[in-house]
Amino acid sequence: MRKATLSLLLALLLLVSGCTSQNHTSGDNGASLGDGHPAAVENTSHDANGTIRIASWNIENFGKTKATDPVRMAKIAETLMGYDIIAVQEISNVREESDPGCPRNEDACPGSRCHLIRNALEKYLNQAHGLHYRFVFSPQVKDERYLFIYNPDTVTLEDARLMEDPGDVGPICGSHPESTGMMVRQPFEGRFRTPGGFDFVLLTAHTSPSRNIEELQALDYFCRQAESEGEPDVILVGDLNADCNYLREGEDIALRGPGYIWVIPDSTDTTVSRTDCAYDRVIFREATKEDFTGKWGVVTDIPDNVSDHYLIWAEFWTGRDSD
């Protein structure tokens, strides 16, 4: 009788604990990679010794206002913790840090470069929690920057650069360029390596809704360009506006063709607002299929004064890469 009572209590505790994680949508699509529409199942815990988790988050208009707000910075830091790499879109501190040749902000920090967001992340993420993430910002791309946040204990960043857009005319930071090229904001590329031997290229992008189909088509070019430089494992993450009015279900684009695998299904909501749209995506090339554990997630516990997007993530093996 006592054993039966203990078993009943244990079952009840497990049931309760399983119902408490309402701020995460997660899935495992190991059985349905080919169709790009994973089936959601219960997520399991992250094994830091054999896997890494790559996240992506559009922290809406992340600039001075949020970087100087202790409450919002604490929430941002809490959300970023626990991932090995986070690709961030919509860094909007263009008046804070001046790039050479950028007339829009050449007088912003005369004589030095300011690091408001970097310092805020260092304080609220690293110092507050005993961590030592590193931060790599892209050059200014029109009115934004990209950012890679990564844990040097689990991944090594070998190189990071803004990809070259063959159609760009004039400085990439110009507010009214003669031509923006294939994309208004071309991808930011990072080449990463894990101790287990998983080498990969991570591309992050933020498409422009007004020309979204054209830019999604361009992302096929950028993925293939990264692949042609000798690394078959190419992972694309970011706010791609890849749903609802900006990308209709079944619309024919190269990124949906053979050789691409979409992790976040169309049925997922990645937005904080009342819309139900999977704007944020994780997409990778066929060669990376063997490295994907099948686990992915969406962190939905995001106040609307922090961002209008949820954080998304996917998990990869660190030691199964054959290429």
C-alpha positions in Angstrom: 0.0 0.0 0.0 2.8 2.4 0.9 4.5 1.8 -2.4 1.3 2.3 -4.3 0.7 5.6 -2.5 4.3 6.8 -3.2 3.9 5.8 -6.9 0.6 7.8 -7.1 2.3 10.9 -5.5 5.2 10.6 -7.9 2.9 10.4 -10.9 1.0 13.5 -9.7 4.2 15.4 -9.2 5.4 14.5 -12.7 2.0 15.6 -14.1 2.2 18.9 -12.4 5.8 19.6 -13.4 4.9 18.7 -17.0 2.2 21.4 -17.0 4.3 24.2 -15.5 6.5 25.0 -18.6 4.0 27.1 -20.5 6.5 29.6 -21.8 8.1 27.2 -24.2 6.8 25.6 -27.4 9.1 22.8 -28.4 9.3 19.9 -30.8 11.2 17.0 -32.1 11.0 16.5 -35.9 13.5 13.7 -36.3 10.9 11.6 -38.1 9.7 14.2 -40.6 12.7 16.2 -41.7 12.0 15.8 -45.4 8.7 17.6 -45.6 9.7 20.7 -43.6 6.8 20.3 -41.3 8.0 18.8 -38.0 5.6 17.2 -35.6 5.6 18.7 -32.1 6.4 16.4 -29.2 7.7 16.9 -25.7 11.2 18.4 -25.5 14.0 16.7 -23.5 16.8 18.4 -21.6 19.9 19.9 -23.2 23.1 17.8 -23.0 25.9 20.4 -23.0 28.5 17.7 -23.5 27.2 16.4 -26.8 25.0 19.1 -28.3 24.8 22.9 -28.8 21.7 25.1 -29.0 21.6 27.9 -31.6 19.0 30.6 -31.0 17.7 33.6 -32.9 15.9 36.6 -31.6 14.8 39.9 -33.1 15.0 42.2 -30.0 12.9 44.9 -31.5 14.7 48.2 -31.9 17.4 47.2 -29.4 19.1 50.5 -28.7 19.7 53.0 -26.0 16.2 52.9 -24.4 16.3 49.2 -23.7 20.1 49.1 -22.9 19.6 51.7 -20.1 16.5 50.1 -18.6 17.4 47.7 -15.8 14.1 45.8 -15.8 14.1 45.1 -19.6 17.8 44.3 -19.6 17.4 41.8 -16.8 14.6 40.1 -18.9 16.7 40.2 -22.1 19.6 38.6 -20.2 17.4 35.9 -18.6 16.1 35.0 -22.0 19.5 34.8 -23.6 21.0 32.5 -21.0 21.4 28.8 -21.7 22.2 29.0 -25.5 25.6 28.4 -27.1 25.0 30.9 -29.9 22.4 33.6 -30.2 22.0 35.5 -33.4 20.3 38.9 -32.7 18.6 41.1 -35.3 17.5 44.7 -35.1 20.4 46.3 -33.1 19.4 49.9 -33.6 22.3 51.9 -32.0 23.3 53.6 -35.2 23.7 57.0 -33.5 25.9 55.4 -30.8 28.8 53.7 -32.6 30.3 55.3 -35.7 31.7 53.2 -38.6 34.2 54.7 -41.0 32.6 56.0 -44.1 29.1 56.2 -42.6 27.9 59.8 -42.9 24.8 59.1 -41.0 26.6 58.8 -37.7 30.2 60.0 -38.3 29.9 62.6 -35.5 28.2 60.3 -33.0 31.2 59.4 -30.9 34.1 61.6 -32.0 37.5 60.2 -31.0 36.2 56.8 -29.8 33.6 54.1 -30.3 30.8 53.8 -27.8 29.7 50.4 -26.5 26.4 51.0 -24.8 24.7 47.7 -25.7 27.9 45.6 -25.3 28.4 47.1 -21.8 24.7 46.4 -20.9 25.0 42.8 -22.0 28.3 42.4 -20.1 26.7 43.8 -16.9 23.3 42.1 -17.0 24.2 38.8 -18.8 27.8 38.0 -17.9 28.5 39.8 -14.6 25.1 39.2 -13.0 25.2 35.5 -13.7 28.9 34.6 -13.7 29.0 34.0 -17.4 31.4 35.1 -20.1 29.6 35.3 -23.4 31.4 37.1 -26.2 29.7 39.7 -28.4 30.4 40.3 -32.1 28.5 43.1 -33.9 28.2 43.4 -37.6 29.0 46.7 -39.4 26.1 49.0 -39.8 23.7 47.8 -42.5 21.4 50.6 -43.4 19.7 51.4 -40.1 20.5 48.3 -38.1 23.3 45.9 -37.0 23.4 42.2 -36.4 25.0 40.6 -33.3 26.4 37.1 -32.5 26.5 36.2 -28.8 28.4 33.0 -28.2 29.8 30.9 -25.4 33.6 30.4 -26.0 33.5 27.3 -23.8 31.4 25.4 -26.2 32.0 27.0 -29.6 34.8 28.8 -31.4 34.2 31.7 -33.7 36.7 31.5 -36.5 35.5 34.5 -38.6 32.6 36.9 -38.8 31.8 39.2 -41.7 28.9 40.9 -43.5 28.3 39.0 -46.7 29.0 40.9 -49.9 25.9 41.9 -51.9 26.9 42.2 -55.5 24.1 44.7 -56.2 25.1 47.2 -53.5 26.0 50.7 -54.7 27.6 53.1 -52.3 28.2 52.6 -48.6 26.1 49.8 -47.0 25.1 52.2 -44.2 23.7 54.9 -46.5 20.1 55.7 -45.7 19.2 56.4 -49.4 21.5 54.2 -51.5 21.3 54.2 -55.3 20.7 50.5 -55.0 20.4 48.2 -52.0 21.3 45.2 -54.1 19.7 41.8 -53.5 18.8 42.6 -50.0 18.4 45.8 -47.9 20.3 44.1 -45.1 22.4 41.2 -46.4 23.2 38.4 -44.0 25.9 38.4 -41.3 28.0 35.3 -41.6 29.8 33.5 -38.7 32.1 30.5 -39.1 31.9 28.4 -36.0 33.5 25.2 -34.7 32.8 22.9 -31.8 35.4 20.8 -29.9 33.7 17.7 -31.2 34.4 18.6 -34.8 31.1 20.2 -36.0 32.1 23.0 -38.3 29.4 25.2 -39.7 28.5 28.5 -41.2 25.8 30.5 -39.4 23.9 33.1 -41.4 21.5 35.6 -39.8 19.2 37.9 -41.7 16.4 40.3 -41.3 14.3 40.7 -44.4 12.3 43.7 -45.5 8.6 43.1 -45.6 8.0 45.5 -48.5 10.2 43.2 -50.8 10.1 40.0 -48.8 9.7 37.4 -51.6 12.6 39.0 -53.6 14.8 38.9 -50.5 13.8 35.3 -49.6 14.9 34.3 -53.1 18.1 36.2 -52.5 18.8 34.2 -49.3 19.1 31.1 -51.5 22.0 32.8 -53.3 23.7 33.7 -50.0 23.3 30.2 -48.6 24.8 28.7 -51.8 27.5 31.3 -51.7 28.5 30.3 -48.2 28.4 26.6 -49.2 30.6 27.2 -52.3 33.4 28.5 -50.0 34.1 25.0 -48.7 31.7 24.4 -45.8 28.6 22.3 -46.6 27.0 22.8 -43.2 25.1 26.1 -43.6 22.5 27.2 -41.1 20.2 30.2 -41.7 18.4 31.9 -38.9 16.6 35.2 -38.3 13.5 37.3 -38.8 12.6 36.3 -42.3 9.0 37.4 -42.3 8.4 33.9 -43.7 4.6 33.5 -43.1 1.2 35.2 -43.3 0.9 38.0 -45.8 4.6 38.1 -46.5 4.9 34.5 -47.5 1.8 32.5 -48.4 1.7 28.8 -47.6 2.8 26.9 -50.7 4.3 29.9 -52.4 7.2 28.8 -54.6 10.5 30.1 -53.5 14.0 28.5 -53.8 14.4 28.2 -50.0 11.5 25.7 -50.0 13.1 23.6 -52.7 15.2 20.4 -52.5 18.3 20.8 -50.4 16.7 22.9 -47.7 15.1 21.8 -44.4 12.9 24.1 -42.4 12.8 23.5 -38.6 10.1 25.9 -37.3 6.8 24.8 -38.9 4.3 27.2 -40.4 1.8 26.4 -37.6 4.2 27.9 -35.0 3.7 31.5 -33.7 6.9 33.4 -33.2 5.3 36.8 -32.6 4.4 38.5 -29.3 1.4 40.4 -30.8 -2.0 38.9 -31.5 -0.9 37.8 -35.0 -0.2 34.0 -35.4 2.8 34.0 -37.7 6.0 32.0 -38.0 8.1 35.0 -39.1 11.3 33.7 -37.4 12.9 30.6 -38.9 15.8 28.1 -38.7 16.7 26.7 -42.1 19.6 24.5 -43.0 21.1 22.8 -46.0 20.8 19.0 -46.6 24.3 18.3 -45.3 23.4 19.5 -41.8 20.5 17.0 -41.5 22.8 14.5 -39.8 23.9 17.1 -37.2 20.3 18.2 -36.2 19.1 16.4 -33.0 15.4 17.1 -34.0 14.8 19.4 -31.0 13.7 23.0 -31.4 11.8 25.5 -29.4 10.1 28.9 -29.1 10.5 30.9 -25.9 7.1 32.7 -25.5 7.6 34.4 -22.1 8.6 37.7 -23.7 6.8 40.9 -22.6 5.8 43.2 -25.4 7.9 46.1 -24.1 11.0 43.9 -24.6 10.3 42.7 -28.2 7.5 41.9 -30.6 9.2 38.6 -31.4 9.8 35.4 -29.5 13.2 33.7 -29.3 13.6 30.5 -31.3 16.2 27.8 -31.1 17.3 24.5 -32.5 19.7 21.9 -31.2 22.7 20.2 -33.0 25.1 17.4 -32.3 28.7 18.5 -31.8 30.4 15.2 -32.7 28.5 13.6 -35.6 29.6 15.7 -38.5 30.9 13.6 -41.4 31.7 16.5 -43.8 
